[in-house]
Amino acid sequence: MCSLIKVLFISVLQLWAGSVLAQQVAVNSLQHQIASDHSRLIFGLSAPISHKVFQLDNPPRLVVDISNASLKGTLDQPPSNHPIFKKVRSAARNDKDLRVVIDLKKNGIVKSLKVPANQAGSYQLMIDLFPKQDTHAAKPPVTHSVSSHPLVPKLNPSPKPAKKPSPNPEAVAVAYKPVVKKPVKKEPQRNRDVVIAIDAGHGGQDPGAKGPHGTHEKDVTFAIAKKLAALIDRKSGMRAVMVRQGDYFIDLKKRMKIARESKADLFVSIHADAYDNPSVKGASVFTLSNKGATTEMARWLANHENSADLVSGVSLVDKDDVLASVLLDLSMTATQEASQNAATKVLGSLKQIGHLHSRSVQKAGFLVLKSPDVPAILVETAFISNPDEESKLRSVAHQDKMARAIFNGIDSYFQQSAPAGTYIAEQGRQHVISSGETLSGIAQQYGVSMQKIKTTNAMNDNQVRIGQVLSIPVDG
């Protein structure tokens, strides 16, 4: 009888153990990401977890203990040039838990976040490691005389030198004659640069659209954005600000916030379109729709933090609702007009290098374009879902052409509409001739006589050619 009870007891224990193991959380994957201010680990999980995270020193390590879990997938190793992570190891712990150890190049500040299930039913554990801030102020170096330093033995004092005769009084006067320094001539301060914020679409865990050969939108947009930034920085009077500087994710609202904080004169968001039909192709340029602008204006007025911000240099915090609405409406109207002008120039430039999906500037309610005081455009460089255009987007030569076309459009816009107080505005207006333009139309556009333009540019006739740069006089 006792033997039977023991057998039954052992069987129950085995069934219970098997049930526990069957209910273990599966750790399916581990990804590494690099953001502008931290590094991130993303664990792919089959269910919610209980976990603990801590760090160890000598050598620096990050330890992640996940309760009742087992490794089912592979843990990707970080790249050799990763700024924080060196190597990932894992092992079972207490027969039912999983311990993951990340060897670090240096310790930091750890934050973790459990992400609920997505549509696919998978869960995530995100662990961010922020660099430690040096809170110790730099101390001035401590100086010691040689004889008083505790590690330097004292030396016998040297005998006093013989007293020398007094020097000639006139020689003393010459030797101690005060030196009169000539005032340093300050160069006049140059007017500020035009600032263009360049937003490479998607990034990090958001790859964007994917081409038929596996090309990710986030990669081609970043490549074109870097080339565009280089062209802008080489242009005198222009400065580029990269919204994201690596492969990491930035919230859409934060992208525009970065542009506003950098005091951008134009925000350019770069994307690659996709569609179910692989034959659809061509580039497009978008600005914010009127409906989207109206909705955004209402949101700004309803948001206390936004109301305290400056809109075109005017604070709305002390204005009544009607006046604030009028001021914001005026700012939004001016911004939309500037966005439309910039988009038209970029679209015309893109037309010179390839097929356009739409021959006019499109309107849409993209969240990334919604800022009342920064002109913003979104460029769909091509359809990454089209095999031919995907191949072009992967080509460095085509990326160069695309960046150059966008730059030419931006440059043409600012030559006509440079903000007051900028270096470009100080140098005078210039106009780059596009297809279909005439001298009479350009004169009408700027409110300047044809003869004045011809005299300024030493022109003998009214003929203009595509790509020709005309200096536009300030008055007629």
Stockholm file with secondary structure:
# STOCKHOLM 1.0

chainA/1-476         MCSLIKVLFISVLQLWAGSVLAQQVAVNSLQHQIASDHSRLIFGLSAPISHKVFQLDNPPRLVVDISNASLKGTLDQPPSNHPIFKKVRSAARNDKDLRVVIDLKKNGIVKSLKVPANQAGSYQLMIDLFPKQDTHAAKPPVTHSVSSHPLVPKLNPSPKPAKKPSPNPEAVAVAYKPVVKKPVKKEPQRNRDVVIAIDAGHGGQDPGAKGPHGTHEKDVTFAIAKKLAALIDRKSGMRAVMVRQGDYFIDLKKRMKIARESKADLFVSIHADAYDNPSVKGASVFTLSNKGATTEMARWLANHENSADLVSGVSLVDKDDVLASVLLDLSMTATQEASQNAATKVLGSLKQIGHLHSRSVQKAGFLVLKSPDVPAILVETAFISNPDEESKLRSVAHQDKMARAIFNGIDSYFQQSAPAGTYIAEQGRQHVISSGETLSGIAQQYGVSMQKIKTTNAMNDNQVRIGQVLSIPVDG
#=GR chainA/1-476 SS CHHHHHHHHHHHHHHHHHHHHHTCEEEEEEEEEECSSCEEEEEEESSCCCEEEEEETTTTEEEEEETTEEEEEEECCCCTTCSSEEEEEEEEETTTEEEEEEEESSCEEEEEEEECCCTTSCEEEEEEEEECCCCSCCCCCCCCCTTTSTTSCCCCCCCCCCCCCCCCHHHHHHHTCCCCCCCCCCCCCCCBCEEEEEEECCBTTBCCCBCTTCCBHHHHHHHHHHHHHHHHHHSTTEEEEESCCSSCCCCHHHHHHHHHHTTCSEEEEEEEECCSSTTCCCBEEEEECHHHHHHHHHHHHHCHHHHTSEETTEECTTSCHHHHHHHHHHHHHHHHHHHHHHHHHHHHHHTTTSCBSCSSCEEECCGGGCCTTSCEEEEEEEETTSHHHHHHHHCHHHHHHHHHHHHHHHHHHHHHHCCTTBHHHHHCEEEECCTTCCHHHHHHHHTCCHHHHHHHTTCSSSCCCTTCEEEECSCC
#=GC SS_cons         CHHHHHHHHHHHHHHHHHHHHHTCEEEEEEEEEECSSCEEEEEEESSCCCEEEEEETTTTEEEEEETTEEEEEEECCCCTTCSSEEEEEEEEETTTEEEEEEEESSCEEEEEEEECCCTTSCEEEEEEEEECCCCSCCCCCCCCCTTTSTTSCCCCCCCCCCCCCCCCHHHHHHHTCCCCCCCCCCCCCCCBCEEEEEEECCBTTBCCCBCTTCCBHHHHHHHHHHHHHHHHHHSTTEEEEESCCSSCCCCHHHHHHHHHHTTCSEEEEEEEECCSSTTCCCBEEEEECHHHHHHHHHHHHHCHHHHTSEETTEECTTSCHHHHHHHHHHHHHHHHHHHHHHHHHHHHHHTTTSCBSCSSCEEECCGGGCCTTSCEEEEEEEETTSHHHHHHHHCHHHHHHHHHHHHHHHHHHHHHHCCTTBHHHHHCEEEECCTTCCHHHHHHHHTCCHHHHHHHTTCSSSCCCTTCEEEECSCC
//
